[in-house]
Amino acid sequence: MKKYFPKSFLLLLSLLMICGYTMLGQTLGCNFKPGTIQLNLNGQSVGANIVSYVVLVDGGNIIRYKSVVNSGTIDAVGVGSYKAVAITWDNTQTSLPSLEIGKNLGDIDHCLKSTAVDLSICDCNTTTNSVTVPNSVGLSPQYILTDGRGVIQQVQNGTTFSGLSNGVYNHYVLCNTTLSAVIGTKITTLPSTDFCRIMPLSYVVCVAECAPVICVPMVIAKIR
């Protein structure tokens, strides 16, 4: 298979929110709500003739979504599990690839592809700014809530997390451990053996917002 790139070309794909992989034995959960998602494309070669895209493929390696050129923004992404792949090529080559939705990613030739990154798009399952998680057995369990990137947002002994804004959250429980989870650190820094379960519980908060015309302060006065 003939390639049209020098070996020095490098393409990396990282996510602003990452999920669906295991680090230190601990699996992360949801990382995006449906709609527009933003991925961070970096490390690729750049130039007047170089183009890059990010695509989302399904379990059958079929392209379901793609970004605009040289961007990590993908619009109107539906609920599901996907793999994100970055692709780049030189537009001056004689045989240009056809990057179309519905095409098998394996059929895309004459370009460089990044490694695939798992991600999960999860639908709303609560319309309030608090969630109550199940009780857990164990000695003095620590109930933990992370964002979609796996960064710890709240740690407490109770099962209700309050004051949440719209977004994706994942719940974990530390059991029978002398370790203390620290807000602002990654959940993946904690040993998987200290968790009550490997798979997290995911919550997608979608608090309804009133329309601006309703939110504007109103004044009523008696007509003379």
Salt bridges, closest charged atoms under 4 A:
ASP58 OD2 - ARG64 NE 2.70
ASP109 OD1 - LYS3 NZ 3.14
ASP109 OD2 - HIS110 ND1 3.65
ASP118 OD1 - LYS83 NZ 2.39
ASP147 OD2 - ARG149 NH2 3.31
